[in-house]
Amino acid sequence: MFLVLWEFEVKPGCEQRFERVYGSGGDWDSLFRRDAEHAGTYLFRDTTRPRVYLTADHWRSRKSYETFLEIHKGEYESLDASTEDLTVTERHIGSFESFSVPSIPRPQ
């Protein structure tokens, strides 16, 4: 599994539009869903800073994400440009690969 995290501070009054564009079934999710390797997009709102959001894009692998970006570069950049007026800041938190953790025996 591969995870891409972004943090956004949304401009006042743009929260509803941002949630429609970035939320489940929104423009970003619809673009990503074109690829069978996309494993889901989730939108979170900060509980103490109501205009701060986090997106979590899940992919089957880093390679599948990178391949998607190559194939859909134009569409990705176009959508990114069309939504930049919604935010004050946008920050890539990081891209993370999962790894196997040995199971720890449960106490009997």
N, C-alpha and C positions, 0 to 999 in steps of 0.2 A: 504494500500500500504506500502511496505517496500523497503527501498533504501540502497544500500551498495556503498560507495564511496572509491575509491583508487586513490592515486596520484603516478605517476611514472616519474622519470627522466631517459630518454632514452640515451644510449651510442651514441656518435657521429657516424654517418654512419649507424645506426640501425633503423632510423625513419620509413622508408618504410616497413620494415619487421614487426616492432612493430605495425604499423597501420593495416597491413593485419591480424595479429594474434588477435589483440584486438578490431578491428573495426567491424562494422556490417557485419555479415556473416563469420567472422573470427573464429578461433579455439575456443575461449572462448564463443562467442555468440552461436556457433553451439552446444557446450556442454550444455550450459544453456537451449537452445531451446528444448532440449529433454524433458523438464518438462513443462507441460501445465500451471503451476503456474508462470513460468517466464514471466514477462510482458515487457521485452525489455532491451537491453544493449546499452549504448550510449558512444561514445568516443569523448572527447574534447581536443583540444590543446591550451595551454596557449598562449595568444596573445603577451606577452612580454618576455616569456621564451620559445622559439620554441621547445625545447626538453623535455618540461614538459607537461604531459598529465594527464587527469582525466577520470576515467571510472565510469559510473553510472549504476549499475545493479538494475533493478526494479523487484520486486517480489510481488505477490498478498498478502503475509503476511510473517511475521517473521518465523512462523512455517513452511510454505512451503519452505523457504530458508534453514532453519535448516535441514528439512527432505531431501532436495536435497543433501546437503553436506554429510549427513550420507550415503545415497544410493550410491553416486558417489565419495566417498572419494578418492579411488584409482586413478580414472581418473583425478580428480581435482589436486591431488598432483603430478601426472605424468606430466600433462600439465604445472603446475606451475614450476616444475623443468626444463622442456625443454625450458622454455622461460626466465629463470632468467639471461641468458647471454645477454639479450637485454637491461637491465637496470643498472643504477648506483645505484639508490635508489627506493624503493617501500614502500609506507606508507599507511596504512589503516586509512583513515580520520575519518570514523565512519559509523555506521549503524543506520538508522533513520526510525521511524514508523510515518505514517501520522495520523492526528487526524482531527476531524470535527471542523471547525471554523464556528461559527454562522454567517449567512449572515447579512451584514450591509445594511440597507435600502438605496437605492439610492436617492439623492435629486431630488425633482420634479421640 
